[in-house]
Amino acid sequence: MRRWIVLVVMLIVMVGLTIWTTSVGDIGIFHAFTYADIFTHTKDHLIMVFWAVLIAVIVGVPLGTLVTRPGFSRISPLVLGGANIGQSIPSLAIIAIMATLPFSLFFFDFGFNRETAIVALFIYGLLPIVRNSYASMNNINPALIESARGMGMTRWQIIRKIELPLAMPVIMTGIRVSTVITVGTAELAVLVGGKGLGTITFTGVFAREVLLIIQGAAPTAFLAVSLGIILESIEKWITPRGMKIKVKNS
C-alpha cells in the first residue's frame, strides 16, 4: 500500500512540475514550450518506445525460448552474452554508432533519423526480455513437462498451454523493465535526428535553463512510472490463479 502511495505522489509531482514550468512563460531568452508542444513530443516519444519495445518482444521472447530447447541450449551463453552487449555499451554510444552506419536494413535507413533511434532503443532494451524469457522457460519444473507428455500433448501444445502461461509473468517483468529503460533512453534520440521529449530536455541543456530541462524531464518520468504501473497490473492479471495462491500461502 505504501508503495502505491509513493508512486501516486510521484505522478502528482511530475504533473505539477510540468504544469508549473509550462505556465511560467518566458525562461531567460526562451519561451516555455506550450501544452500542444508537450503533447506532440510525448506522442512522438511513445511512438519510438512502442516500436522499439514491440520489436524487442518479437525478437526477444522467441529467442529466449529457443535457447531453452535441447538442441539449442549450448548457444544460450552466446545469445545472452550478445544481448548483454546492448546494455554494456553506454546508450548514447549505441545511438551514435547506429547513426553512422552507411547502409539500410530492411525498411530501416540508418542515419540521423527516427528509424535509427528505434533500432538503437531496440538493442538497448533487448536484454531484459531475452534474459527473463530464458530464465522463466528454463526454470519450469520438468515434472510438469513429463506429465504433459504422458497425457499425449505435442511439443507445441506443451509450450502453448503449459510453459508460456507459467513463464508469462516473468516475461512480462522483463517487458516492463525494458519499457521503463527505453522511455528514459529515448530522450537521447533527439541527438541523432529522432523526436520526443528529449527535444525539450536538450533545448534546456544547451540553453542551460533548468526550467526547460524540468519541462522535458518531468513528462518523461511520468511516462516511465505510468507505463511501469500499467504493465505491472497486466503482469498480475495474466498470472495464473494457482501461482497467486502459492505466493500468498508461502
CORTAJO-V58719 format. One line per field, one symbol per residue. psi: psi as a letter, one per 20 degrees, with the letter a starting at -180 (. if undefined). burial: # if it has 9 or more other ideal C-beta (glycine too) atoms within 8 Angstrom, else .. A space follows every 50 residues. Layout:
psi: ???
burial: ???
This chain:
psi: ghghgggggggggggghggghhihdpncjrpqqrhhgggghgghghgggg hghghhghggghghggiiqgijhhjghgghhghhhhihpqhhggggghhi pkrqodjpoqbnrhgghggghgghjhghggghgggghijpohhhghghhh ijqrghhgghiggghhigghghggggggggghgghihihhikjrraihgg ghghghilohhhghhhhghghggggghggghhggghhipqhhhghgghi.
burial: ......#..##..##.##..##.#..#..#.##...##..##.###.##. ###.###.###.###.##...##..#..##..##.#..#.#..######. .......#.#..#########################..#...##..##. ..#...###.####.################################### ####..#.#.###################.##.##...#...##......
